[in-house]
Amino acid sequence: MKKFIYTDNSKVVNVHWQNCQKNKITYITIKRINKSYFEVFYDVTNTNLDLNIISNEVKNIYLSYVKFLLIPYYEYESYLSQNYFFSMLIKEGHEQFFAEKLFDYLMNEL
């Protein structure tokens, strides 16, 4: 089972989405934003998780991540205004580890 995919191939993205929907598991994608950052997106709307609770929990985890790595506020501030915190800016080199751990965390919450 793939825990995440990169969004550089739309056919693979669609197959991954369908698989996650069918199996009612967390859907995660990674997309390059610029030379320094990737965007990690997750979707748990096909699960029984409370979106407000899980969104707030992931947001708190993320805020610890950016604080620990000293990521400038202006880099990620636009992500903080989402209704549900489903997308986040991750430093290059951390994206795979972060996406894998996010998947594990969310699946554990199911």
C-alpha positions as CSV (number, residue, x, y, z in Angstrom):
1,M,0.0,0.0,0.0
2,K,1.3,3.4,-1.0
3,K,1.2,5.9,1.8
4,F,1.5,8.9,-0.5
5,I,2.3,9.9,-4.1
6,Y,4.0,12.8,-5.9
7,T,1.6,14.8,-8.1
8,D,3.8,14.9,-11.1
9,N,1.8,12.1,-12.9
10,S,-2.0,12.8,-13.0
11,K,-2.8,9.2,-14.1
12,V,-1.1,7.8,-11.0
13,V,-2.8,10.5,-8.8
14,N,-6.2,9.4,-10.0
15,V,-5.4,5.7,-9.4
16,H,-4.1,6.5,-5.9
17,W,-7.2,8.6,-5.1
18,Q,-9.5,5.8,-6.3
19,N,-7.6,3.2,-4.2
20,C,-7.8,5.4,-1.1
21,Q,-11.5,6.0,-1.6
22,K,-12.2,2.3,-2.1
23,N,-10.3,1.3,1.0
24,K,-11.4,4.3,3.1
25,I,-7.8,5.2,3.9
26,T,-6.0,8.5,4.1
27,Y,-5.1,10.1,0.8
28,I,-1.8,12.0,0.7
29,T,0.0,13.8,-2.1
30,I,3.3,15.7,-2.3
31,K,3.8,18.6,-4.8
32,R,6.9,20.7,-5.3
33,I,6.2,24.4,-4.6
34,N,9.6,25.8,-5.3
35,K,13.3,24.8,-4.9
36,S,13.1,24.9,-1.1
37,Y,9.6,23.6,-0.3
38,F,7.0,20.9,-1.0
39,E,3.3,21.0,-0.2
40,V,1.9,17.9,1.6
41,F,-1.8,17.5,1.2
42,Y,-4.0,15.0,3.0
43,D,-7.6,14.1,2.7
44,V,-9.6,12.1,5.3
45,T,-13.1,13.1,4.2
46,N,-13.8,9.5,3.2
47,T,-13.2,8.3,6.8
48,N,-15.1,8.6,10.0
49,L,-12.7,11.1,11.6
50,D,-14.0,14.3,12.9
51,L,-12.6,16.8,10.5
52,N,-12.4,19.7,13.0
53,I,-10.6,17.6,15.6
54,I,-8.1,16.0,13.2
55,S,-7.5,19.3,11.4
56,N,-6.6,21.0,14.7
57,E,-4.4,18.1,15.8
58,V,-2.4,18.1,12.6
59,K,-2.2,21.9,12.7
60,N,-0.6,21.7,16.1
61,I,1.9,19.1,15.0
62,Y,2.7,21.2,12.0
63,L,3.2,24.3,14.1
64,S,5.7,22.4,16.3
65,Y,7.5,21.4,13.1
66,V,7.9,24.9,11.7
67,K,8.9,26.3,15.1
68,F,11.5,23.6,15.6
69,L,13.0,24.1,12.1
70,L,12.8,27.9,12.3
71,I,10.8,28.3,9.1
72,P,9.9,31.9,8.7
73,Y,6.2,32.7,9.4
74,Y,5.8,34.5,6.0
75,E,6.6,31.2,4.2
76,Y,3.7,29.2,5.7
77,E,1.2,31.8,7.0
78,S,-1.2,31.4,4.1
79,Y,-1.7,27.8,5.0
80,L,-3.0,28.6,8.5
81,S,-6.2,30.2,7.2
82,Q,-7.6,27.0,5.7
83,N,-11.1,25.9,7.0
84,Y,-9.6,22.5,7.5
85,F,-5.8,22.2,7.8
86,F,-5.3,19.7,4.9
87,S,-2.2,21.3,3.2
88,M,1.1,22.3,4.6
89,L,4.5,23.6,3.5
90,I,7.3,21.2,4.2
91,K,11.1,21.7,3.7
92,E,12.7,19.9,0.8
93,G,14.2,16.7,2.1
94,H,11.6,16.3,4.8
95,E,8.6,15.7,2.6
96,Q,8.7,11.9,2.3
97,F,9.4,11.3,6.0
98,F,6.7,13.8,6.9
99,A,4.1,12.3,4.6
100,E,4.8,8.8,5.8
101,K,4.5,9.7,9.5
102,L,1.4,11.8,8.7
103,F,-0.2,8.7,7.1
104,D,0.7,6.5,10.0
105,Y,-0.6,9.1,12.5
106,L,-3.9,9.5,10.6
107,M,-4.4,5.8,10.1
108,N,-3.8,5.3,13.9
109,E,-6.6,7.8,14.6
110,L,-9.1,5.8,12.5
